[in-house]
Amino acid sequence: MSGRQGGKLKPLKKPSKGKKELDDEDKAFLEKKKKEAAELKALKDRASKNGPLASGGIKKSGKKK
């Protein structure tokens, strides 16, 4: 080993996979997943406007014995 060839060799890059064609089931699944994500985001936005959900509970006085 001479010069800069010390240590591990870097692995060769793998060729990129081509785009696979989607059938009707895959398209429907992706559309459903995207729709659910949009609904979840809308619910999160609405919940953040109303404030925290669990603000109640036991309050400690902070006094030490």
Secondary structure, 3 states (H helix, E strand, C coil): CCCCCCCCCCCCCCCCCCCCCCCHHHHHHHHHHHHHHHHHHHHHHHHHHHCCCCCCCCCCCCCCC
